[in-house]
Amino acid sequence: MIMNRLRLLYHDLHTLLSPLLPSSHIILLTLISPLSPTSSPLRSSRNFLVEVLDELGRICAPVRDEQVQSISRTLLEAEDAKLSSTIVDALRSIFTLAETMAADLHHFAFSHMTEVEIASLIAKEAQKREHGLVLRLYGGIAGVRRTWTQWRARSTTSSSSWRSQLVATLTSPTAISPMKPPMTELPPENGAPPPTDFDESSSNINPIPAPFLIPSPTFFLIQNLLQCLVIASCLRILAYPSHLAAPPSFSTGIHKEESEDPAETFTSRIWILLEAEIQRSATADPQIALVNLEDEVWQITKQHASAAATRVASSGPDEAIIRGNVQRLLRADDPVFKLLMGRLENALVASLHTSTMNGGAAVDSATPLQVPVSMKTGRSANPSVTHIPTRDMQPASGGVIRPRSLASPLPPVKGFESQSLRKRLGDVAAQLHQAVEWSQTVWSDIMTAEP
């Protein structure tokens, strides 16, 4: 009975001392070895624990010396009649001491690490936890692979690359939605039933697989921002036709301020409205945002008409027609909308493949991306209908990705040549690159097997 209990306690002690001692240390080897036969196991245990404390006293911080010596004195001075309870109490104290020493070791290590090393350590820990959480939710690696296989089978792109499929998913007017995990939160080895087939009904027609579950808020934000880019480009073309728009300004050493170009000012105002639409609450009226966009285009159109009237007598613009054109361009099935979104898709796919051939982009884990709690994607054929993911399917935090500039900027994309749109498209592409790189790092066992 005593030997069995000591064996269990030694196992726990081995777990706590492993971070503090080399794996080949005699104390660790003794703790996992069968207990030696002895006529007095309690006395043998006392002598061994004193040796353990002597070793801990050798490696601990000076501030822990008194604690080590106190436990050792208690063991050495214990009477035989109370030796059993004294050993149990001493082991509890050693457990606490080992945990404290491990914390001291971590603090010491952190104090001698650079910011880059700390960020890398935090990122690795976050990736490890993400991997474990998703495996738990989806019933193990088999369940995660099943979602990946089902998602890949839905591909409608001509390319066999999963990156191309991901970009096609994000440029779809239908909001992305993570594939639902099976009705279990226990891994198969703990007695959970095998994962069930996933229900991909009409309410979930743009799914993303389990490896994208944690960064799904980032991907959802990217999907909304791509919609915003296309809408801003459409409205800019409508408000400033080619014969009225100033030539785009590229990086030539001296930049004009956006406020100096009326078209750039208009684009910035539109972008502010669109960003506010992304962050608005689910109960807000989408018609208000639509009217605001119509008003912006109508004001610019009136200014153009007023300037033209001073030169040539002509009839004024029809407000109803202008507002109708805005409503039409905001529909995802509009030919202009689809054309511009297709150009964005091609540019982002090429950029991701170029990044892959160049070794990928780095993931920066220092600052988490602030993702709106409630987001909407696309303007459907029915303006009053929006698709909003349920709160229980939104992870509490994403893959701590900080957007930054791409190593090589995107080439100009037709329809997005203006300085403001190029900059914002570069920011979105950077977020996409780093979210993809993060997922590749966490799920290299699944993604590296595919192009």
KOLPA-211216 format. One record per residue (C-alpha): chain; x, y, z; residue number from 1. Coordinates in steps of 0.25 Angstrom, whole numbers, always signed. Last residue first. Layout:
<atoms>
chain: A x: X y: Y z: Z resi: NUM
...
</atoms>
This chain:
<atoms>
chain: A x: +1 y: +91 z: -215 resi: 451
chain: A x: -4 y: +80 z: -205 resi: 450
chain: A x: +4 y: +72 z: -195 resi: 449
chain: A x: +9 y: +84 z: -188 resi: 448
chain: A x: -5 y: +87 z: -184 resi: 447
chain: A x: -9 y: +76 z: -175 resi: 446
chain: A x: +3 y: +74 z: -166 resi: 445
chain: A x: +7 y: +88 z: -168 resi: 444
chain: A x: -6 y: +92 z: -160 resi: 443
chain: A x: -1 y: +102 z: -150 resi: 442
chain: A x: +10 y: +108 z: -159 resi: 441
chain: A x: +1 y: +108 z: -171 resi: 440
chain: A x: -10 y: +115 z: -163 resi: 439
chain: A x: +0 y: +126 z: -159 resi: 438
chain: A x: +5 y: +128 z: -174 resi: 437
chain: A x: -9 y: +129 z: -179 resi: 436
chain: A x: -13 y: +139 z: -168 resi: 435
chain: A x: +0 y: +146 z: -172 resi: 434
chain: A x: -2 y: +147 z: -187 resi: 433
chain: A x: -17 y: +151 z: -185 resi: 432
chain: A x: -14 y: +162 z: -176 resi: 431
chain: A x: -3 y: +167 z: -185 resi: 430
chain: A x: -13 y: +167 z: -197 resi: 429
chain: A x: -23 y: +175 z: -189 resi: 428
chain: A x: -12 y: +186 z: -186 resi: 427
chain: A x: -7 y: +186 z: -201 resi: 426
chain: A x: -22 y: +187 z: -205 resi: 425
chain: A x: -23 y: +199 z: -196 resi: 424
chain: A x: -10 y: +206 z: -202 resi: 423
chain: A x: -15 y: +203 z: -216 resi: 422
chain: A x: -28 y: +209 z: -213 resi: 421
chain: A x: -23 y: +222 z: -208 resi: 420
chain: A x: -13 y: +224 z: -219 resi: 419
chain: A x: -22 y: +221 z: -230 resi: 418
chain: A x: -19 y: +209 z: -239 resi: 417
chain: A x: -31 y: +201 z: -234 resi: 416
chain: A x: -39 y: +199 z: -246 resi: 415
chain: A x: -28 y: +191 z: -253 resi: 414
chain: A x: -19 y: +185 z: -243 resi: 413
chain: A x: -5 y: +191 z: -241 resi: 412
chain: A x: +6 y: +181 z: -237 resi: 411
chain: A x: +5 y: +177 z: -222 resi: 410
chain: A x: +16 y: +181 z: -213 resi: 409
chain: A x: +28 y: +173 z: -211 resi: 408
chain: A x: +31 y: +169 z: -196 resi: 407
chain: A x: +16 y: +172 z: -193 resi: 406
chain: A x: +14 y: +184 z: -183 resi: 405
chain: A x: +8 y: +181 z: -170 resi: 404
chain: A x: -4 y: +174 z: -164 resi: 403
chain: A x: -2 y: +169 z: -149 resi: 402
chain: A x: -7 y: +154 z: -147 resi: 401
chain: A x: -11 y: +149 z: -134 resi: 400
chain: A x: -18 y: +136 z: -140 resi: 399
chain: A x: -32 y: +140 z: -136 resi: 398
chain: A x: -38 y: +142 z: -122 resi: 397
chain: A x: -51 y: +139 z: -116 resi: 396
chain: A x: -55 y: +129 z: -128 resi: 395
chain: A x: -68 y: +133 z: -135 resi: 394
chain: A x: -77 y: +121 z: -137 resi: 393
chain: A x: -84 y: +124 z: -124 resi: 392
chain: A x: -87 y: +138 z: -128 resi: 391
chain: A x: -94 y: +134 z: -141 resi: 390
chain: A x: -89 y: +138 z: -154 resi: 389
chain: A x: -96 y: +150 z: -161 resi: 388
chain: A x: -102 y: +148 z: -174 resi: 387
chain: A x: -110 y: +161 z: -179 resi: 386
chain: A x: -123 y: +162 z: -185 resi: 385
chain: A x: -130 y: +176 z: -187 resi: 384
chain: A x: -123 y: +179 z: -200 resi: 383
chain: A x: -129 y: +167 z: -207 resi: 382
chain: A x: -120 y: +163 z: -218 resi: 381
chain: A x: -109 y: +162 z: -208 resi: 380
chain: A x: -100 y: +173 z: -203 resi: 379
chain: A x: -87 y: +167 z: -199 resi: 378
chain: A x: -82 y: +163 z: -185 resi: 377
chain: A x: -86 y: +167 z: -172 resi: 376
chain: A x: -78 y: +168 z: -159 resi: 375
chain: A x: -81 y: +168 z: -144 resi: 374
chain: A x: -71 y: +167 z: -133 resi: 373
chain: A x: -61 y: +175 z: -141 resi: 372
chain: A x: -47 y: +169 z: -142 resi: 371
chain: A x: -35 y: +176 z: -135 resi: 370
chain: A x: -23 y: +169 z: -140 resi: 369
chain: A x: -14 y: +164 z: -129 resi: 368
chain: A x: -1 y: +171 z: -127 resi: 367
chain: A x: +13 y: +164 z: -125 resi: 366
chain: A x: +10 y: +151 z: -133 resi: 365
chain: A x: +17 y: +155 z: -146 resi: 364
chain: A x: +16 y: +145 z: -156 resi: 363
chain: A x: +27 y: +145 z: -167 resi: 362
chain: A x: +24 y: +144 z: -182 resi: 361
chain: A x: +26 y: +132 z: -191 resi: 360
chain: A x: +38 y: +125 z: -196 resi: 359
chain: A x: +39 y: +132 z: -209 resi: 358
chain: A x: +31 y: +122 z: -217 resi: 357
chain: A x: +20 y: +123 z: -207 resi: 356
chain: A x: +20 y: +138 z: -208 resi: 355
chain: A x: +19 y: +138 z: -223 resi: 354
chain: A x: +7 y: +128 z: -221 resi: 353
chain: A x: +0 y: +137 z: -211 resi: 352
chain: A x: +2 y: +149 z: -220 resi: 351
chain: A x: -3 y: +142 z: -232 resi: 350
chain: A x: -15 y: +138 z: -225 resi: 349
chain: A x: -17 y: +152 z: -219 resi: 348
chain: A x: -16 y: +158 z: -233 resi: 347
chain: A x: -26 y: +148 z: -240 resi: 346
chain: A x: -36 y: +150 z: -229 resi: 345
chain: A x: -35 y: +165 z: -229 resi: 344
chain: A x: -38 y: +165 z: -244 resi: 343
chain: A x: -50 y: +156 z: -242 resi: 342
chain: A x: -55 y: +166 z: -232 resi: 341
chain: A x: -54 y: +177 z: -242 resi: 340
chain: A x: -61 y: +169 z: -253 resi: 339
chain: A x: -72 y: +164 z: -243 resi: 338
chain: A x: -75 y: +178 z: -239 resi: 337
chain: A x: -76 y: +183 z: -253 resi: 336
chain: A x: -85 y: +172 z: -257 resi: 335
chain: A x: -95 y: +174 z: -246 resi: 334
chain: A x: -97 y: +161 z: -238 resi: 333
chain: A x: -91 y: +166 z: -225 resi: 332
chain: A x: -100 y: +177 z: -225 resi: 331
chain: A x: -94 y: +191 z: -220 resi: 330
chain: A x: -93 y: +195 z: -235 resi: 329
chain: A x: -108 y: +194 z: -237 resi: 328
chain: A x: -111 y: +203 z: -224 resi: 327
chain: A x: -102 y: +214 z: -229 resi: 326
chain: A x: -108 y: +214 z: -243 resi: 325
chain: A x: -122 y: +215 z: -237 resi: 324
chain: A x: -117 y: +227 z: -229 resi: 323
chain: A x: -111 y: +234 z: -242 resi: 322
chain: A x: -124 y: +231 z: -249 resi: 321
chain: A x: -133 y: +236 z: -239 resi: 320
chain: A x: -125 y: +249 z: -238 resi: 319
chain: A x: -126 y: +252 z: -253 resi: 318
chain: A x: -114 y: +260 z: -257 resi: 317
chain: A x: -116 y: +274 z: -262 resi: 316
chain: A x: -120 y: +278 z: -276 resi: 315
chain: A x: -109 y: +285 z: -284 resi: 314
chain: A x: -104 y: +299 z: -288 resi: 313
chain: A x: -90 y: +298 z: -290 resi: 312
chain: A x: -78 y: +305 z: -282 resi: 311
chain: A x: -85 y: +309 z: -269 resi: 310
chain: A x: -94 y: +297 z: -269 resi: 309
chain: A x: -82 y: +288 z: -269 resi: 308
chain: A x: -77 y: +293 z: -256 resi: 307
chain: A x: -91 y: +291 z: -250 resi: 306
chain: A x: -92 y: +277 z: -256 resi: 305
chain: A x: -79 y: +273 z: -250 resi: 304
chain: A x: -83 y: +278 z: -236 resi: 303
chain: A x: -97 y: +271 z: -237 resi: 302
chain: A x: -90 y: +258 z: -240 resi: 301
chain: A x: -81 y: +260 z: -228 resi: 300
chain: A x: -93 y: +262 z: -219 resi: 299
chain: A x: -100 y: +251 z: -225 resi: 298
chain: A x: -89 y: +241 z: -222 resi: 297
chain: A x: -88 y: +245 z: -208 resi: 296
chain: A x: -103 y: +245 z: -206 resi: 295
chain: A x: -104 y: +231 z: -212 resi: 294
chain: A x: -93 y: +226 z: -202 resi: 293
chain: A x: -101 y: +232 z: -190 resi: 292
chain: A x: -114 y: +226 z: -195 resi: 291
chain: A x: -108 y: +212 z: -196 resi: 290
chain: A x: -102 y: +214 z: -182 resi: 289
chain: A x: -116 y: +217 z: -176 resi: 288
chain: A x: -122 y: +206 z: -184 resi: 287
chain: A x: -114 y: +196 z: -176 resi: 286
chain: A x: -122 y: +199 z: -164 resi: 285
chain: A x: -115 y: +196 z: -151 resi: 284
chain: A x: -119 y: +184 z: -143 resi: 283
chain: A x: -106 y: +175 z: -147 resi: 282
chain: A x: -98 y: +186 z: -141 resi: 281
chain: A x: -89 y: +195 z: -150 resi: 280
chain: A x: -74 y: +191 z: -152 resi: 279
chain: A x: -74 y: +187 z: -166 resi: 278
chain: A x: -83 y: +199 z: -170 resi: 277
chain: A x: -74 y: +209 z: -163 resi: 276
chain: A x: -63 y: +204 z: -171 resi: 275
chain: A x: -71 y: +206 z: -184 resi: 274
chain: A x: -74 y: +220 z: -179 resi: 273
chain: A x: -60 y: +224 z: -177 resi: 272
chain: A x: -56 y: +217 z: -190 resi: 271
chain: A x: -66 y: +226 z: -198 resi: 270
chain: A x: -60 y: +239 z: -191 resi: 269
chain: A x: -46 y: +234 z: -195 resi: 268
chain: A x: -50 y: +231 z: -209 resi: 267
chain: A x: -57 y: +245 z: -211 resi: 266
chain: A x: -44 y: +252 z: -205 resi: 265
chain: A x: -36 y: +244 z: -216 resi: 264
chain: A x: -45 y: +248 z: -227 resi: 263
chain: A x: -44 y: +263 z: -222 resi: 262
chain: A x: -29 y: +262 z: -223 resi: 261
chain: A x: -21 y: +272 z: -213 resi: 260
chain: A x: -28 y: +265 z: -201 resi: 259
chain: A x: -21 y: +252 z: -204 resi: 258
chain: A x: -7 y: +259 z: -202 resi: 257
chain: A x: +2 y: +259 z: -214 resi: 256
chain: A x: +14 y: +250 z: -212 resi: 255
chain: A x: +28 y: +253 z: -216 resi: 254
chain: A x: +38 y: +242 z: -218 resi: 253
chain: A x: +31 y: +237 z: -231 resi: 252
chain: A x: +21 y: +226 z: -224 resi: 251
chain: A x: +9 y: +226 z: -233 resi: 250
chain: A x: -1 y: +237 z: -235 resi: 249
chain: A x: -13 y: +233 z: -244 resi: 248
chain: A x: -17 y: +243 z: -255 resi: 247
chain: A x: -28 y: +252 z: -251 resi: 246
chain: A x: -43 y: +248 z: -253 resi: 245
chain: A x: -52 y: +255 z: -262 resi: 244
chain: A x: -50 y: +248 z: -275 resi: 243
chain: A x: -49 y: +235 z: -268 resi: 242
chain: A x: -62 y: +236 z: -261 resi: 241
chain: A x: -62 y: +242 z: -247 resi: 240
chain: A x: -74 y: +239 z: -239 resi: 239
chain: A x: -77 y: +226 z: -246 resi: 238
chain: A x: -63 y: +221 z: -246 resi: 237
chain: A x: -61 y: +225 z: -232 resi: 236
chain: A x: -74 y: +218 z: -228 resi: 235
chain: A x: -69 y: +205 z: -235 resi: 234
chain: A x: -55 y: +206 z: -228 resi: 233
chain: A x: -61 y: +208 z: -215 resi: 232
chain: A x: -70 y: +197 z: -216 resi: 231
chain: A x: -59 y: +187 z: -221 resi: 230
chain: A x: -50 y: +192 z: -209 resi: 229
chain: A x: -62 y: +190 z: -199 resi: 228
chain: A x: -65 y: +176 z: -204 resi: 227
chain: A x: -50 y: +173 z: -202 resi: 226
chain: A x: -51 y: +179 z: -188 resi: 225
chain: A x: -62 y: +170 z: -185 resi: 224
chain: A x: -55 y: +157 z: -189 resi: 223
chain: A x: -43 y: +162 z: -182 resi: 222
chain: A x: -51 y: +163 z: -169 resi: 221
chain: A x: -57 y: +149 z: -171 resi: 220
chain: A x: -43 y: +144 z: -173 resi: 219
chain: A x: -38 y: +151 z: -160 resi: 218
chain: A x: -50 y: +145 z: -152 resi: 217
chain: A x: -47 y: +131 z: -158 resi: 216
chain: A x: -33 y: +131 z: -152 resi: 215
chain: A x: -38 y: +121 z: -142 resi: 214
chain: A x: -46 y: +112 z: -151 resi: 213
chain: A x: -37 y: +112 z: -163 resi: 212
chain: A x: -31 y: +99 z: -161 resi: 211
chain: A x: -45 y: +94 z: -158 resi: 210
chain: A x: -50 y: +96 z: -173 resi: 209
chain: A x: -57 y: +108 z: -179 resi: 208
chain: A x: -71 y: +108 z: -183 resi: 207
chain: A x: -78 y: +116 z: -194 resi: 206
chain: A x: -92 y: +109 z: -195 resi: 205
chain: A x: -95 y: +109 z: -181 resi: 204
chain: A x: -110 y: +111 z: -180 resi: 203
chain: A x: -112 y: +103 z: -192 resi: 202
chain: A x: -108 y: +91 z: -185 resi: 201
chain: A x: -94 y: +86 z: -182 resi: 200
chain: A x: -96 y: +77 z: -170 resi: 199
chain: A x: -83 y: +71 z: -166 resi: 198
chain: A x: -82 y: +56 z: -166 resi: 197
chain: A x: -80 y: +51 z: -152 resi: 196
chain: A x: -68 y: +50 z: -144 resi: 195
chain: A x: -65 y: +37 z: -137 resi: 194
chain: A x: -71 y: +36 z: -123 resi: 193
chain: A x: -63 y: +41 z: -111 resi: 192
chain: A x: -56 y: +31 z: -102 resi: 191
chain: A x: -44 y: +39 z: -97 resi: 190
chain: A x: -36 y: +34 z: -109 resi: 189
chain: A x: -46 y: +40 z: -118 resi: 188
chain: A x: -44 y: +54 z: -114 resi: 187
chain: A x: -55 y: +60 z: -105 resi: 186
chain: A x: -63 y: +73 z: -109 resi: 185
chain: A x: -74 y: +66 z: -116 resi: 184
chain: A x: -86 y: +69 z: -126 resi: 183
chain: A x: -77 y: +69 z: -138 resi: 182
chain: A x: -71 y: +82 z: -142 resi: 181
chain: A x: -78 y: +92 z: -151 resi: 180
chain: A x: -71 y: +96 z: -164 resi: 179
chain: A x: -66 y: +110 z: -162 resi: 178
chain: A x: -75 y: +121 z: -169 resi: 177
chain: A x: -71 y: +130 z: -181 resi: 176
chain: A x: -81 y: +141 z: -185 resi: 175
chain: A x: -87 y: +140 z: -199 resi: 174
chain: A x: -82 y: +150 z: -209 resi: 173
chain: A x: -70 y: +141 z: -212 resi: 172
chain: A x: -57 y: +148 z: -212 resi: 171
chain: A x: -52 y: +141 z: -200 resi: 170
chain: A x: -56 y: +127 z: -205 resi: 169
chain: A x: -49 y: +129 z: -218 resi: 168
chain: A x: -36 y: +134 z: -210 resi: 167
chain: A x: -37 y: +121 z: -202 resi: 166
chain: A x: -39 y: +112 z: -215 resi: 165
chain: A x: -26 y: +119 z: -221 resi: 164
chain: A x: -19 y: +116 z: -208 resi: 163
chain: A x: -23 y: +102 z: -209 resi: 162
chain: A x: -16 y: +100 z: -222 resi: 161
chain: A x: -23 y: +91 z: -233 resi: 160
chain: A x: -25 y: +103 z: -242 resi: 159
chain: A x: -38 y: +104 z: -250 resi: 158
chain: A x: -46 y: +108 z: -239 resi: 157
chain: A x: -59 y: +102 z: -234 resi: 156
chain: A x: -54 y: +95 z: -222 resi: 155
chain: A x: -64 y: +88 z: -214 resi: 154
chain: A x: -56 y: +75 z: -213 resi: 153
chain: A x: -45 y: +84 z: -206 resi: 152
chain: A x: -55 y: +87 z: -195 resi: 151
chain: A x: -59 y: +73 z: -192 resi: 150
chain: A x: -45 y: +68 z: -192 resi: 149
chain: A x: -41 y: +79 z: -182 resi: 148
chain: A x: -53 y: +76 z: -173 resi: 147
chain: A x: -49 y: +61 z: -173 resi: 146
chain: A x: -35 y: +65 z: -170 resi: 145
chain: A x: -40 y: +72 z: -157 resi: 144
chain: A x: -48 y: +60 z: -153 resi: 143
chain: A x: -37 y: +50 z: -155 resi: 142
chain: A x: -27 y: +59 z: -147 resi: 141
chain: A x: -36 y: +58 z: -135 resi: 140
chain: A x: -50 y: +59 z: -131 resi: 139
chain: A x: -53 y: +73 z: -138 resi: 138
chain: A x: -54 y: +81 z: -125 resi: 137
chain: A x: -42 y: +75 z: -119 resi: 136
chain: A x: -33 y: +75 z: -131 resi: 135
chain: A x: -37 y: +90 z: -132 resi: 134
chain: A x: -33 y: +93 z: -118 resi: 133
chain: A x: -20 y: +85 z: -119 resi: 132
chain: A x: -15 y: +93 z: -132 resi: 131
chain: A x: -19 y: +106 z: -126 resi: 130
chain: A x: -12 y: +103 z: -113 resi: 129
chain: A x: +1 y: +100 z: -121 resi: 128
chain: A x: +0 y: +112 z: -130 resi: 127
chain: A x: -2 y: +121 z: -118 resi: 126
chain: A x: +10 y: +115 z: -111 resi: 125
chain: A x: +18 y: +116 z: -124 resi: 124
chain: A x: +14 y: +131 z: -125 resi: 123
chain: A x: +17 y: +134 z: -111 resi: 122
chain: A x: +31 y: +128 z: -113 resi: 121
chain: A x: +34 y: +136 z: -126 resi: 120
chain: A x: +29 y: +149 z: -119 resi: 119
chain: A x: +38 y: +146 z: -107 resi: 118
chain: A x: +50 y: +144 z: -117 resi: 117
chain: A x: +47 y: +156 z: -125 resi: 116
chain: A x: +46 y: +165 z: -112 resi: 115
chain: A x: +60 y: +160 z: -108 resi: 114
chain: A x: +61 y: +149 z: -97 resi: 113
chain: A x: +69 y: +151 z: -84 resi: 112
chain: A x: +58 y: +155 z: -75 resi: 111
chain: A x: +49 y: +144 z: -82 resi: 110
chain: A x: +59 y: +134 z: -77 resi: 109
chain: A x: +59 y: +139 z: -63 resi: 108
chain: A x: +44 y: +140 z: -62 resi: 107
chain: A x: +43 y: +126 z: -68 resi: 106
chain: A x: +53 y: +120 z: -58 resi: 105
chain: A x: +46 y: +127 z: -46 resi: 104
chain: A x: +33 y: +121 z: -51 resi: 103
chain: A x: +40 y: +107 z: -51 resi: 102
chain: A x: +45 y: +110 z: -37 resi: 101
chain: A x: +31 y: +113 z: -32 resi: 100
chain: A x: +25 y: +101 z: -38 resi: 99
chain: A x: +37 y: +92 z: -32 resi: 98
chain: A x: +35 y: +99 z: -18 resi: 97
chain: A x: +20 y: +96 z: -18 resi: 96
chain: A x: +22 y: +81 z: -22 resi: 95
chain: A x: +33 y: +81 z: -11 resi: 94
chain: A x: +23 y: +86 z: -1 resi: 93
chain: A x: +13 y: +75 z: -5 resi: 92
chain: A x: +25 y: +65 z: -4 resi: 91
chain: A x: +28 y: +70 z: +10 resi: 90
chain: A x: +14 y: +68 z: +15 resi: 89
chain: A x: +13 y: +54 z: +10 resi: 88
chain: A x: +27 y: +51 z: +16 resi: 87
chain: A x: +23 y: +57 z: +29 resi: 86
chain: A x: +10 y: +49 z: +29 resi: 85
chain: A x: +17 y: +36 z: +28 resi: 84
chain: A x: +28 y: +40 z: +37 resi: 83
chain: A x: +19 y: +43 z: +49 resi: 82
chain: A x: +22 y: +31 z: +57 resi: 81
chain: A x: +37 y: +31 z: +53 resi: 80
chain: A x: +39 y: +45 z: +58 resi: 79
chain: A x: +42 y: +56 z: +48 resi: 78
chain: A x: +55 y: +64 z: +50 resi: 77
chain: A x: +61 y: +60 z: +37 resi: 76
chain: A x: +49 y: +63 z: +29 resi: 75
chain: A x: +45 y: +76 z: +35 resi: 74
chain: A x: +60 y: +81 z: +34 resi: 73
chain: A x: +59 y: +78 z: +19 resi: 72
chain: A x: +46 y: +86 z: +17 resi: 71
chain: A x: +52 y: +98 z: +25 resi: 70
chain: A x: +65 y: +97 z: +17 resi: 69
chain: A x: +58 y: +98 z: +3 resi: 68
chain: A x: +49 y: +109 z: +8 resi: 67
chain: A x: +61 y: +117 z: +13 resi: 66
chain: A x: +69 y: +115 z: +1 resi: 65
chain: A x: +58 y: +120 z: -8 resi: 64
chain: A x: +63 y: +135 z: -9 resi: 63
chain: A x: +76 y: +130 z: -13 resi: 62
chain: A x: +70 y: +125 z: -26 resi: 61
chain: A x: +70 y: +110 z: -28 resi: 60
chain: A x: +80 y: +101 z: -34 resi: 59
chain: A x: +88 y: +96 z: -22 resi: 58
chain: A x: +76 y: +96 z: -12 resi: 57
chain: A x: +68 y: +88 z: -23 resi: 56
chain: A x: +79 y: +77 z: -22 resi: 55
chain: A x: +80 y: +77 z: -7 resi: 54
chain: A x: +64 y: +76 z: -7 resi: 53
chain: A x: +65 y: +64 z: -16 resi: 52
chain: A x: +75 y: +57 z: -7 resi: 51
chain: A x: +66 y: +60 z: +5 resi: 50
chain: A x: +55 y: +54 z: -2 resi: 49
chain: A x: +63 y: +41 z: -4 resi: 48
chain: A x: +66 y: +40 z: +11 resi: 47
chain: A x: +52 y: +42 z: +14 resi: 46
chain: A x: +47 y: +31 z: +4 resi: 45
chain: A x: +57 y: +21 z: +9 resi: 44
chain: A x: +52 y: +24 z: +23 resi: 43
chain: A x: +38 y: +22 z: +18 resi: 42
chain: A x: +41 y: +9 z: +10 resi: 41
chain: A x: +47 y: +2 z: +23 resi: 40
chain: A x: +50 y: -12 z: +20 resi: 39
chain: A x: +54 y: -9 z: +6 resi: 38
chain: A x: +51 y: -13 z: -8 resi: 37
chain: A x: +56 y: -3 z: -18 resi: 36
chain: A x: +44 y: +5 z: -25 resi: 35
chain: A x: +43 y: +3 z: -39 resi: 34
chain: A x: +49 y: +14 z: -48 resi: 33
chain: A x: +42 y: +27 z: -52 resi: 32
chain: A x: +47 y: +35 z: -39 resi: 31
chain: A x: +61 y: +29 z: -40 resi: 30
chain: A x: +63 y: +34 z: -54 resi: 29
chain: A x: +59 y: +48 z: -50 resi: 28
chain: A x: +68 y: +48 z: -38 resi: 27
chain: A x: +80 y: +42 z: -46 resi: 26
chain: A x: +79 y: +53 z: -56 resi: 25
chain: A x: +78 y: +48 z: -71 resi: 24
chain: A x: +66 y: +57 z: -74 resi: 23
chain: A x: +73 y: +69 z: -69 resi: 22
chain: A x: +67 y: +76 z: -57 resi: 21
chain: A x: +57 y: +88 z: -55 resi: 20
chain: A x: +47 y: +85 z: -66 resi: 19
chain: A x: +46 y: +70 z: -62 resi: 18
chain: A x: +44 y: +74 z: -47 resi: 17
chain: A x: +29 y: +75 z: -47 resi: 16
chain: A x: +26 y: +63 z: -56 resi: 15
chain: A x: +36 y: +55 z: -47 resi: 14
chain: A x: +29 y: +59 z: -35 resi: 13
chain: A x: +16 y: +54 z: -40 resi: 12
chain: A x: +22 y: +41 z: -43 resi: 11
chain: A x: +28 y: +40 z: -29 resi: 10
chain: A x: +15 y: +42 z: -23 resi: 9
chain: A x: +9 y: +31 z: -31 resi: 8
chain: A x: +20 y: +22 z: -27 resi: 7
chain: A x: +19 y: +26 z: -12 resi: 6
chain: A x: +5 y: +22 z: -12 resi: 5
chain: A x: +8 y: +8 z: -18 resi: 4
chain: A x: +19 y: +6 z: -8 resi: 3
chain: A x: +11 y: +10 z: +4 resi: 2
chain: A x: +0 y: +0 z: +0 resi: 1
</atoms>
